[in-house]
Amino acid sequence: MTQTRSAAPNAQEILEKYDRESVTRQLRGKTVRLMISVLAIAYSLFHLYITFNPLPEMLQRSIHVGVGAALIFLIYPPAKKSSRQKIVWYDWLWAAAALAGCGYLITQFQDIVSVRGGIPNTADIVLAVLTVAVVLEGARRVTGWILPLFALVFLAYPFISHMDFMPDRLLTRPYDLGDIFGQLYLKTEGLYSTAIGASVTFIFLFILFGAFLARSGMGQLFNDLAMALAGHKQGGPAKVAVISSGFMGSINGAAVANVVGTGAFTIPLMKKIGYHKNFAGAVEASASVGGQILPPIMGASAFIMAETTGVKYSTIALAALLPALLYYLGVIAQVHFRAGKRDLKGVPKADLPRVGEVLKARGHMLLPIVALVWMLAESVPVGYAAAYTIGITVVISWLRPETRMGIKDIVAALEDGAKQSLSVMAACAVVGIVIGVVNLTSFGTVMTSSILTLGAGSLFLTLFLTMLASMVLGMGLPSIPAYIITATMVAPALAGFGVPILVAHMFVFYFGIFANITPPVALAAFAGAGIAGGDPMKTGWQSLKLALAGFIVPFMFVYNPNMLMIDPAGIEITAKTFTLPAWHTIAAVCTTSIVGVLALSAAVEGYFKTHLAAWARLLTAVGALCLIVPETTTDIVGMVMVAVMAVLNWRQAEKAPAVRSLP
């Protein structure tokens, strides 16, 4: 515990450096603090209310954006160096402008829809410009410059897309202010698009659910359980980091915050037993980012994917399971082999909690997650399931004094959930600008055709270009807006090769997320380096190395959809339902992919039971890649190669003590 407390101030400083969302005001005035708290609590209660009593889509989405943006301007200072003790006068104006944008739509809604049919007048355009400015400035405060600048580039496009200097491929008809800002403000195809719709109807509720879990001590449960299960193993603290960060990342979807929160405890332990500081930071980063591909919640991205593709949530969660487990198997295997190579031991069992004691004290808090998965599997509407689970969490917490939530905890969770949702709200609203421009100008079609042209008819080359585009578009973005952008811009390119819609979306989802550990903008890795005191770029490249399986697995499931529990026989590109492969097919895919990932990890680290010579690493890597290629012949060749190398290394390890004992 001493290590955790001593690391906390440094951890907060690092969190603020790499996670703009954490840079909030610490106001002195009690009246203003109380006003913000009341507004945040009301914001949460509003979302719970509309779950069961929905308003027209435009109204509830505009309230979600307007009130959320007002909270941003009251909570977040204009810059990191700005005073955090008071709210400057112009932030009150920004907050008023945010409320004016949604207030105007509320009062004029019937006239806009029934009388004018969405055709903008001068007042509409003025309020639209004001609301776009509010959204861009709000997003800048909570997410940084990258996403707003990206949106501004898109916003500029329809203003210049008809000019002579534009390439022929990008030329469009002229658009006026009414066309552009009417699209963004008066329709559900711009600011209030499906991205904000998802934020209103279920993303907010899952963030609120995470806030309730945090107040009940779920983070402590994951840490203690991981320590009890893996802390004493070879390289134990690193395995603890992988397990606990994976679970937390799946629930909260906040990679950088997860790195700092969990890493403040696990990274010092990893360094203490002998892991290099760059490696320790990279383990935490790769594990935290991977949580967003781990069912059941996948950082709420699974529900957006269901909304976008029309594929059932249960199908998406099942499809994501094996690839996610392979990703974590690759990370844990590298951690294990690195510990063996350097003879790094775990924490003595006497210093660790016992599994039984941990489960007795807090294990009941796993029940809300079980209930959530059951409800989703039974096709309970996502919003209802999330709201019910929040209530179940409160009731279940009363079973033990260690987790019991009182009125203060419930009120605090409502406030925390509202504040934690602001970054996602702002990001989804800005993504709405991109979506609005794409829908207005058909820029998405141009992007798709460009990728296909560059791919020159080759599926592999198109996949590679799609990977690069997804990683560039996902740089510095939270997982949810990263997925929405990549799904809109680049996923359609794969349809031309007969790639099923779910497979295509899963492919871009993976690489949009991995931008967080891919230099030069590897925010999660940089945060891990900050906690560990390591070199940011070296930690980023090490994170990339640890996540190697995650960069290969998406190519595997494109060529072999059986890995996603999809039978490729007779499947249509736009199919929304899929047939499970035969059990023996699933078993074969699991076996070859697991052995392949383990072999690849051993080759990367140069260690299995003992050190691998250069030639042995090469042959092991070749065998691993053969197992990854979805062909029976290559599977047999790969399995034989890996088995031979494993036996040879095992025998070498048995002889090693005798060799060391020679004079």
N, C-alpha and C positions, 0 to 999 in steps of 0.2 A: 504493500500500500504506500510505503514511503516513496517508491519510485514513481508511482502514478501521480502523487501530489506534487512532487518536484518537477515532473514533466508538464504539469497542467498549464502554467503561465506560458511556457514556450510553445505548447501545443496550440493555445488560443492565438498566439501571434502568427504561427505558421498557417493556421486555418484562415485567418483574415488575409494573409498574403495571397493564398491560392484559391480561396473560396469567397468571392465577393459577397455572397449571401450572408456571411457571418459578420460583416461590418455593419453593426447596428448602433443606434443612439442609446446612450445611458442617461436618460433625462432626469433632471433634479426635481422639477415641479411635480408634486403629487397629483394635482388636478389633471394635468396633461397626460400623465402616465395612466391615470384611471380612465380618462376618456378613450385612450388608445386601447386599453384592455377591454372596455365595454364594447367598442366597435369590433374588435377581433372576435370576442365571444359571440356577438350578434351575427357576425359573418359565418361562424361555424354553425350556429343554430339555424341560420337561413338555409344552408346547404342540407342540413338534416331535414328541414321542413319541406323543401322542394323535392326531396327524394320521394316522398309519399304524396305530395300535393304540387305537381309540376306546373309551372307557368309556361306561357308561350316561349319557344326556344330563344327568340331574339331578346326577350325581356330578361330571362334568367341569366343568359350569357352576358348581356350588357351590365347587369348588376354585379355579376361575378368579376368582370373586368374593372368597372368603375370603382366599386368599394375597395377591391383589392389594390388598385393603383393608388387610391387615397391613403390606404394603410402604408404602402411603400414610401410615399413622400413624408409621412409622419415618423416612420421608423428608421429609414435609411438616410444618412447624410449625403449631400451631393458628391462628395469625394472622401477618400480615406483620411485625408488630412483635415477635413472640416471638423468643426466643434461638434461633439456628441452630447453636450449637456443641454442644448436648447434647439428648438426648431426655428430655422431662419424664416423671415417673413415671406420670401418667395415660395417656400415649400407649402405654406398655407394656400397660396394661390394655385400651385400645382394640384394640391389635393382638391381644391374647389373645382378646378377644371376637370379633374377626373370624375367627380360626382356630377358635374354639369353634363358631361357626355352621356352618361347613362340616364340622368334625369330627363334630358331632352327626348331620348328614345321612348322612355316610359310615358311621357305626356303626349308625344306625337305619334305613338305606335299605330293607333287605329287610322289616323289620317294617312300615314305613310303606306300602310298596307292596303286599305280599302279605297281611299280616294285617289292617291297619286300613283299607286301601283309600283312603288319603289323608285320612281323618277325623282332625282334630287332637285331641291330648290336651293336658293342662296344660303339660307339658314342651315340646311342639311350639310352643305359643303363646308361652311365655316366650322360647324361642330365636328364634322368628320376630320378636317385638318387638325383641329385642336386635340381630338381623341387619339389620332395617330401619333402626334407629338408626345402626348402623355404616355402612351404605351412604349414608345421608343426610349424616352427618358427614364421611365420606370424600369424597363428591362436593363438599361445601362447600369442603373444603380445596383441591381441585384444579381446580374449575370456578367457584367463587364461589357467591353466595347464590341466583342466579336460578333455577337448575334445582331445587335442593332445596325452595325455597319453592313453586315450581310443583307439585312432587310432593306437598307437604304439603297444599296446597289440594285436590288430588284425593283424598288419603288421608282428609281430613276428610269428604268428601262422603258415603260410605256410612254414616257415623255419624249424619248429620243428614238423610239423603235421605228419611226417612219422616215427618219432623216437619211439623206443620201450617203453619208459616210458609214452607215451600218452595213455589215455583210448581208448578202442576199438572203441567207438562211434565217437571219434575225429580223428581217424587215416585216412590218405589220402596217395596218391602217393607222391613221392618226387617232389619238385619244385625247379628250378634253378633261378638265377637272371633274366634271360631273360623272363621266365614265369611270375614272380611276377611283375617286373617293366615294362615289355611290357604291361601287363594287366592294370597297373595304368596309363601309360603315352601315349601309342600309340592307345588306344581304348576308345570308349565312354562308358566304363563300369567301369572306375576307377576315377581318378581325374576329368575327364571331363564327368562324368556320368550325368544322368537326374537331379541330385541335382544341379550341376553347370548349366545345361541347363535351369532349372527353374530360377536360379538366373540371367542368361543372358537375357532371353526372357521376363520375367515379374516382378520378385521380384525387380530388380534394378529400373524398371520404377515406381513401386508403392512406393518405398522409395523416388525416385525423386519427385513423385507427393506429398508425404507428406512434403517434403522440400519446395515445392512451396506453399502448404497450410499454412505451418508455417510462411513463409515470408509474406503471405497475412493476417495473424492475426487470423487463424482458432482456435488456442488454446485459445485466448482471447474470441472468440465467444462462445466456449463450456463452459468456466468457467463462463462467464457473464450470459449465458442462464440458466445454471444449478442453479446459485445463484438466478436469478429472479424467476425460477419455484419452487425451493425447499428450498431456504435459510431461509424462514420465518416459515417453517413447524417444527413440533416437531423433535428435533435433526437435524435441517436443514443442518448445515455444513457437517455432515456425509453423508447425502443424496446427497449433492452437489458433494462430493468426488466420490461417487459411479457413479453418472450420467456422470460427466465430464471425469473421468478416463476411464469409459467404452467406451465412444465415441472415445477418443484419442487412447486408446489401440487397438481398432478395426482398426484404420488407420495406426498407426506406428508399432504395434506389439512389442514394446520395453518395457517390463514390468518394469524393474528396473529404466530406465530413466523416465518412466511415473510416477512411484511412487515418485521420487525425484522432477520432474518438477511440477506436480500438487500438490503433498503433501507439498511442501514448502509453499503453500498458504492455503490448506485445513486443514492440521494437526494442525497448531496453532489455527485455528478457532474451531476445534473440542475440543481441550483441553480447550479453553477459556470458552466454554459453559458447561463443566463439564465431558466430556468423559475422561476415564483413558488413559494415554499415550500409554499403550500397545494396547488397543482397537483401538485408533485413528490410530496408525501405521498399524494395521491389516486391518482396513477398506480400507485404501488406497492400500495396497498390494493386497488384494483379488479382489478389483474392477479393478485394473490395469491388473492383470493376466487374469481376465475374459474377458477383451476386445478382447483377441485373439480367443475367441470362438463366438464372436458377429458378425453376418453379418452386412453390406455386404462384408467387406474386410477381416475380421478375421486375421489381421496382415499379409495378403498375403498368409496365409496357405491354404485358400480355393482353390486357383488356383493351388497350388502344389498337393492338394488332387485330384483335377480334372485331372491333368496330370498323377498322379500315378494310379488312379482307372479307368480312362476312363469315369467317370460319369460327366455329364454336370455341369458347375459352377452353373447354376440357380437351379439345383436339390440339390446341396450341400448347397447352401445358404438357400433354403427353409427348408431343413432337419435340419439345425443348428439353425433355428430361435427359436422354442419353447424351446428346452433345454437351450439355452442361456438366454432367458427371464426368465425361471424358476430359473436359477442360480442367476441372478440379483435380482429377486423377493425375493429369500431366503436371500441375503445379506441385501437388503433394509428392509425386515421384521425384521431381527434381530436388525438392527440399530434402527428401529422405536420402537420395544418393549424394547430395552435397554434404549432408551430415556424416554419412558413412565414409566419404572420402577424407574428411577432416577430423573424424573420430569425435564428433560433437554429441554429447550426452544430453539427456533430458533433465527435467527438474526432479529432485528426489520425491518419491511418493509421499513421504512424511510431510512435505511442505505443500501438498496439493489437497484440494477438497475431494471428498469421496462422491461417487456418482449417486449413491443412495441418498446421501444427505442433501445434495443439490436438488434432486428430484423431489424429495420430501418437502423442502422449503419453497421451491418455486416451480416445480415441474408441472403443476396444474395450469400454469399460464400458457402451456402449449395447447390447451384445449380450445381456446378461441381460434387458433390457426387451423386445427383439425375441423372445427365447426365451419369455418369459412370454406375450406376445400370441399367439404361435403355439400354445402349449399350450392357452390358453383358447379360441382359435378351433377347436382340435381337440377341444374338450369334455373336456379333462382336468379332473378335479375341482378346484375352486378351491384347496382346502387343499393338495392334492398339488402343483399348479402353483406355488403360493407357496413351499412347502418346497423343491421342486426348484430354483427360481430362486435361492434363498439359496445353495444349494450351487454352482450355476453361477456366481454372483457371486464367490464365493471363488476358484474355479478360474480364471475369466477375469482376476481381478485380478493373478494371478501372471505374466501375459504381459508386463507392463512394470514397471520399478522404481518409477515414480511412483505406482502404484496397488496395489502388492503388499501383501497382507494377511498378517501373521504371526500366530502364536498369540495374542499380546497384543491385536492388532486384533480377532480373532475373538471372544475372550472379552469384550473391551470392547463389541463390537457386541451380543453376547447380553445384556449388562447394560444397555446403552443402550435396546435394544428393549423390555425388560421395563419399564423406568422410563417410557419414552415412551408405553407402552400404558395406563398407569394412569388417565389422564384419560378415555379412551374407555371403559374398563371401568366406571369409576364412573358416567359419564353413562349408559351403556346399562343399568346396574343400576337407576338412578333412573328411567329411562324405563320400566323394567319395572314399577315401582310404578304409573305412569300406565296402562300397558297392562292391568295386573291389575285396577285399578278399573274401567276401561272395559269389560273383559270381564265383570266381576262385575255391573255395574249397567246396562249398555247405554247408558252416557253418550255413546258415539260415535254411536249412532243419533240421540240427541237433538241432538247438534252438527250432524250431517248434515241433519236435518230443519229445524233452525233456519236454516241457510244457505240451504236451498232455499226456505223460507218468505220470508225476506228478499229472495231473488233474484226472487221474484214471477214465476216462469216465464221469466225472461230469462237466456239463456246468458251474455251479456256481463256482466250485473250479478252473476250467480253467480260467474263467473270473477273479477270484481273483488273481491267479498267473500272468495272463497277466497284470493286474493292477499294481502289484508290480514290474514286469519287466519293464513296461513302465515308472514308476516313478523313478526307479533306473537309467535307460538309459537316462532319461530326466534331471537328476540332474545337475544343474549349466549350462544348455544349453539354448540358445535362442530357441524360439518356433519352428522355421522352421527346423533347424537340428534335434531338438528333435523329431518332427513328422516324418521326413524322416527315422531316425534310428529305431524308434518304428514300423513304417509301414513296414520296411524291415525285422526286426528281429522277431517281435512277433505277428503282425496282422494275418499272415497266419495260426497261431495256431487255430484261431476261425473258419476257413473255415471247419474244420473237424466236427463241430457241426451244420453245415448248416446256420451259421450266414452270411447274405449278405455282400458283399465286402464293401459297403458304411458304413454299421453299424459297421463292425469290425474296419475300419479305423477311424471312428468318436470316437469309444471307446478308442483306444490307443492314439489318438490325445488329448483327454481330460486329460488323466492321465500323458502324457508326459509334458503337460503344467503345471499341478498342482504341479509338482516337485518343481516349483519356490516358492511355499508357504508351502512346506512340510519339516519340520526338518528331518535330520540335515543340509541339504544344501538348505535353503529357502532364496535365495538371495533377492527376492522382499520383503519378510517380514523383513529381516535384514535391508534393506535400509529404510523401513518404520519405524523400531525401531530407526534407527539412526536419522532420522528427528524428531521423537517424543521424543527422549531421553529415550526410553523404553528399556526393556530387550529383546534382540534379540530372544532367544528361546521362551520366553513367548509370544512374538508377533507372532512368527511362529505358535505356537499351537493355538493362538486366531484366526489367519488367517485361519487355518485349520477348526476351528469351524464355522467361518463365511461362508466358502466355502462348508459346509456340503452337501448342495443340489447338488453341482457339483460332489460330490463323489457318490451320489446315483442315479442321473439322468442317467448316462451312463448304469448302470445295468437295469434301467427302459426301455430304448429304445432298448436294446438287446432283452429283453423278450417281449416287445411290440413295434415293429417298427412303429406302428401308430403315435407314438410321433415324429418320423422323417418325418411325412407325407408320409409314405410308407405303401401301402396295402400288408400285408404279404401273402395274398392268392395267391398261385401259383408262388411265387417269386423264382428265381434261385439264387444260391450262388454268381455266377459271373455276375449277371444281371447289365447292365449299365444304363438301363432306368427303371423307376418305375411308378406304378399307384397310384394316390392319393386315400386315403380311402374315404368312404362316409362322407358327411358333419356332420352327426349326430355322427359318430365315432370320428371324429376330435373334435367335441364339447365335447363329453364325456371325451376324454383323457385330453383335456385342463382343464375342470372343476375339475376332480378328482386330477390331478397333481398340479394345483394351490392351491386347498384347502389343499392338502397333504403337500406341501412346506410351506404354511402359518402356518399350525398346528405344523409342525416340528420345525419351527422357534420359535413359542410361547413356545413349550416345552423346547427347548434349553435355552431360556432366562428366563423361569419361569414367564412369564407375558403375558397377553392378554389385557383385559381392566383393570385388577388389578392383583395382585400377584397370581400365581398358587401354591397351596400347592403341596407337593412332590407327593402325590397320584394322584392329578389332572395332574401334568406334565407327570407322567408315562402313564396314560390313554390317554392323548392327543397324546403322542408319539406313542403309540400302534395304535391309530386311524389313525395317519398320515402314519405309515408304511403299514397299511391295504390298504389305498388309493393308495399307491405306487405300491403294488403288482397288476399286470395286470389281475385281475379276477373280474367278476361281483359280486360274493358273497362278496369278501373282500372289494370291493368298497362300497357296501351297508353298510356293518358292519362299515367300517371306517367312512363313511359319518355320520352315526347315532351317533357314539361315539364322533366325533369332534363337531357335532351340539349340542349334550347334554352338553359337557364340555364348549362350547362357551356360551350357554344360562345360565348355572350355574355361569360362571365367570362374565357375563354381570350383572346378578342380584346382585352378590356380590359387583360389582363395584358401582351399584346404591345405595346400603346400606352403602357403606364405609363412605361417608360424615357424615351421621347420627351417625355412630359409633364413628367417630373421635370427634364429637361435644359433646359426653357424658362426664360428669365430671369424 
